[in-house]
Amino acid sequence: MNKELQKNLRNQVAPYEKSNTMKSIWQLINSIVPFIFLWFLCFKSLSISYFLTLGLAVLAGGFLVRIFIIFHDCCHHSFFKNRRANKIVGTITGIITLFPYNRWQHEHSVHHATSSNLDKRGTGDLWMLTLDEYKAASFWKRLAYRLYRNPFIMFGVGPIYVFLLQNRFNRKAARLKERLNTYLTNISILALYWLLCWEIGWQSFLLVEGPIFLISGSIGIWLFYVQHTFEDSYFEEDAEWEYVKAAVEGSSYYKLPKLLQWLTGNIGYHHIHHLSPRVPNYKLEEVHNNTLPLQNVPTVTLTTSISSLKFHLWDEARKKFIGFKDVSN
């Protein structure tokens, strides 16, 4: 992809970088209201069958992912035209999804600026080693990496670590505004959870919130994983790294059934989102359909995405992901 084509591609996407206030408000309504209603149904179903509760929790978890996408757009200032509106809604949806707005906004901005850059890994991304780094690693580092890449750890334990531990603390270099926002988020979460426990009892609260939290967290990590972990992805050292190529070739198009696409806020069009984070989630499909070069990108489906679980290391020589079984000593 030459420089001229990259420039033209960004110019083609630019007209879509404007939010629609009415669409944004409607998305807030059709995401948060059903989530609250499903949460209430989960609680009521406890007296009928916990299997029914778990079934409803799956659907509620899907809507919680959709709320996270709203939070995510607010962090990019793409959900509303007004930055203050983005911060207010972002902070509120961050409380619902357990993410501090300013802290995550910083880390995610770094992720966008460094995605697929081998020399700038470590902030807002998944831990990934190259084949050479893995071969040179100590026994304990290899063991830690294998555990990290284990599906049970990544998608089962991962949400607990990210939401209950990592997101609750400020990063060392955080400024006062970011620190205060994290404190506000944490206090609000505690107040909300205390109120729910007081109203329905802590046992009922855990039986409802627990599975919703784990399901939505696992889905979120899975989406992020699939969108950046596919066989012929794009990774380069800083000297050769290019932003547009990293976006279009280093982020997948996760082609989902329409219902799942809706619940996940079109985030499957991840190549477009990385190319232009200012495009609101409800315009991503339109960009894809109207921009031919963006249709010819790495495409992953529900079926083929399962194969991404076997990709663990980036082979710089062959420029592709490989599995642990492909490592020769």
VENMO-V150161 format. One record per residue. RES is the residue in one small letter. PHI is phi as a letter, one per 30 degrees, with the letter a starting at -180 (NA if undefined). D_LAST is the distance of its C-alpha to the last C-alpha in Angstrom with 2 decimals. Layout:
# VENMO-V150161
RES,PHI,D_LAST ; RES,PHI,D_LAST
This chain:
# VENMO-V150161
m,NA,35.43 ; n,d,37.78 ; k,d,39.62 ; e,d,42.87 ; l,d,41.42 ; q,d,39.76 ; k,d,43.14 ; n,d,45.01 ; l,d,42.71 ; r,d,43.36 ; n,d,47.05 ; q,d,47.17 ; v,d,45.78 ; a,e,47.98 ; p,d,51.12 ; y,c,49.44 ; e,d,48.73 ; k,b,51.86 ; s,d,52.25 ; n,c,55.11 ; t,e,56.76 ; m,d,58.22 ; k,d,54.95 ; s,d,53.18 ; i,d,55.90 ; w,d,55.84 ; q,d,52.08 ; l,e,52.63 ; i,d,55.27 ; n,d,53.45 ; s,c,50.33 ; i,d,51.70 ; v,d,54.77 ; p,d,52.97 ; f,d,50.33 ; i,d,53.08 ; f,d,54.89 ; l,d,51.83 ; w,d,51.14 ; f,d,54.76 ; l,d,54.45 ; c,e,51.39 ; f,d,53.55 ; k,d,56.48 ; s,d,54.37 ; l,e,53.41 ; s,d,56.79 ; i,c,56.15 ; s,a,52.57 ; y,d,49.29 ; f,d,47.62 ; l,d,49.94 ; t,e,48.94 ; l,d,45.24 ; g,d,46.09 ; l,d,48.08 ; a,d,45.36 ; v,d,42.95 ; l,d,45.54 ; a,d,46.31 ; g,d,42.63 ; g,d,42.66 ; f,d,45.66 ; l,d,44.05 ; v,d,41.19 ; r,d,43.98 ; i,d,45.57 ; f,d,42.32 ; i,d,42.31 ; i,d,45.81 ; f,e,44.59 ; h,e,41.74 ; d,d,44.29 ; c,d,46.54 ; c,d,43.77 ; h,c,43.63 ; h,h,47.48 ; s,c,47.52 ; f,d,49.31 ; f,b,52.65 ; k,d,54.17 ; n,d,55.22 ; r,d,52.56 ; r,d,54.48 ; a,d,54.55 ; n,d,50.79 ; k,d,50.36 ; i,d,52.85 ; v,d,51.47 ; g,d,47.90 ; t,d,48.69 ; i,d,50.44 ; t,d,47.71 ; g,d,45.21 ; i,d,47.15 ; i,d,47.02 ; t,c,43.26 ; l,i,42.52 ; f,c,41.36 ; p,d,43.09 ; y,e,44.22 ; n,d,43.89 ; r,d,40.62 ; w,d,38.84 ; q,e,40.59 ; h,d,39.12 ; e,d,35.51 ; h,d,35.82 ; s,d,37.39 ; v,d,34.45 ; h,e,32.14 ; h,d,34.24 ; a,d,34.30 ; t,b,30.55 ; s,e,29.06 ; s,i,26.03 ; n,c,26.15 ; l,d,22.73 ; d,c,24.58 ; k,b,26.95 ; r,d,25.10 ; g,k,26.20 ; t,b,29.80 ; g,i,30.94 ; d,b,27.65 ; l,d,24.79 ; w,d,21.85 ; m,b,19.14 ; l,c,15.93 ; t,d,14.41 ; l,e,10.81 ; d,d,10.73 ; e,d,12.70 ; y,d,10.57 ; k,d,7.49 ; a,d,10.38 ; a,d,12.20 ; s,d,13.39 ; f,e,13.11 ; w,d,16.54 ; k,d,16.02 ; r,d,13.14 ; l,d,15.58 ; a,d,18.44 ; y,d,16.88 ; r,d,16.07 ; l,d,19.64 ; y,e,21.06 ; r,d,19.66 ; n,d,20.95 ; p,e,24.07 ; f,d,26.29 ; i,d,25.59 ; m,d,25.78 ; f,c,28.85 ; g,c,30.44 ; v,d,30.10 ; g,e,29.59 ; p,d,33.28 ; i,d,34.51 ; y,d,32.56 ; v,d,33.48 ; f,d,37.12 ; l,c,38.20 ; l,c,36.30 ; q,e,34.85 ; n,d,37.92 ; r,d,40.42 ; f,c,39.79 ; n,d,40.39 ; r,d,37.77 ; k,d,38.53 ; a,d,39.84 ; a,d,42.01 ; r,d,45.57 ; l,e,48.62 ; k,e,49.11 ; e,d,45.60 ; r,d,45.96 ; l,d,49.33 ; n,d,48.05 ; t,d,45.31 ; y,d,47.99 ; l,d,50.30 ; t,d,47.67 ; n,d,46.82 ; i,d,50.50 ; s,d,51.33 ; i,d,48.62 ; l,d,49.90 ; a,d,53.47 ; l,d,52.73 ; y,d,50.81 ; w,d,53.52 ; l,d,56.19 ; l,d,54.49 ; c,d,53.97 ; w,d,57.60 ; e,d,58.81 ; i,c,56.87 ; g,j,55.37 ; w,d,51.89 ; q,d,50.85 ; s,d,51.82 ; f,e,50.22 ; l,d,46.82 ; l,d,47.11 ; v,c,47.71 ; e,d,45.74 ; g,e,42.67 ; p,d,41.61 ; i,d,42.73 ; f,d,40.63 ; l,d,37.48 ; i,d,37.96 ; s,d,38.63 ; g,d,35.80 ; s,d,33.25 ; i,d,34.68 ; g,d,34.56 ; i,d,30.91 ; w,d,30.08 ; l,d,32.09 ; f,d,30.43 ; y,d,26.95 ; v,d,27.85 ; q,d,29.62 ; h,b,26.61 ; t,b,23.63 ; f,b,23.80 ; e,e,21.56 ; d,c,23.24 ; s,d,24.27 ; y,b,25.02 ; f,b,23.30 ; e,b,24.08 ; e,d,24.30 ; d,e,27.81 ; a,d,29.18 ; e,c,28.55 ; w,d,29.15 ; e,b,32.32 ; y,e,34.08 ; v,d,35.43 ; k,d,32.25 ; a,d,30.39 ; a,d,33.17 ; v,d,33.58 ; e,c,30.06 ; g,c,28.13 ; s,b,30.39 ; s,d,30.97 ; y,c,34.29 ; y,c,34.15 ; k,d,36.92 ; l,c,38.49 ; p,e,41.65 ; k,e,44.69 ; l,d,45.23 ; l,d,41.69 ; q,d,41.91 ; w,d,45.15 ; l,d,43.90 ; t,c,40.89 ; g,h,43.16 ; n,i,41.71 ; i,d,38.54 ; g,d,36.68 ; y,d,38.00 ; h,d,35.46 ; h,d,35.09 ; i,d,38.82 ; h,d,38.74 ; h,d,36.13 ; l,d,38.12 ; s,b,41.27 ; p,d,41.19 ; r,d,45.00 ; v,d,45.47 ; p,d,46.63 ; n,e,44.70 ; y,d,47.71 ; k,c,47.63 ; l,d,43.97 ; e,d,44.70 ; e,d,47.64 ; v,d,45.55 ; h,e,43.04 ; n,d,45.88 ; n,c,47.71 ; t,b,44.92 ; l,e,43.56 ; p,e,40.47 ; l,d,39.31 ; q,d,39.48 ; n,c,36.86 ; v,b,33.89 ; p,e,30.78 ; t,c,32.48 ; v,b,31.20 ; t,c,33.36 ; l,e,33.52 ; t,d,31.89 ; t,d,29.10 ; s,d,28.37 ; i,d,26.95 ; s,d,23.93 ; s,d,23.07 ; l,d,21.93 ; k,d,18.67 ; f,c,17.87 ; h,b,16.00 ; l,b,14.32 ; w,c,15.88 ; d,c,14.19 ; e,d,16.43 ; a,d,15.91 ; r,c,17.00 ; k,h,19.20 ; k,a,18.59 ; f,d,17.35 ; i,b,14.44 ; g,c,13.62 ; f,e,11.03 ; k,d,10.72 ; d,d,9.77 ; v,d,6.49 ; s,c,3.78 ; n,d,0.00
